[in-house]
Amino acid sequence: MNPGPVEEASKVAVGFVDSMKQQPLALAMIALNICFLIFFWAIFSAASSRGHEREQALYAAQKELRDGLLQCAEKAK
């Protein structure tokens, strides 16, 4: 009888844990890379939200300018 996907996944997990026991530096590198990914995600998320706020402010300023020009054009008629 062939082993199922759960048994195969458990074999892979056990093999991974055993290899990490033999090489703790590799485990530290993996943990550090995960921390870097989380750190960069936080930075890019904050930059994106600030960019969105700046974009909304720019659109609001353009709307004011557009409304002012529209009023001038209506007065000129």
Helices and strands as residue ranges (DSSP letters): H 5-22, H 24-76
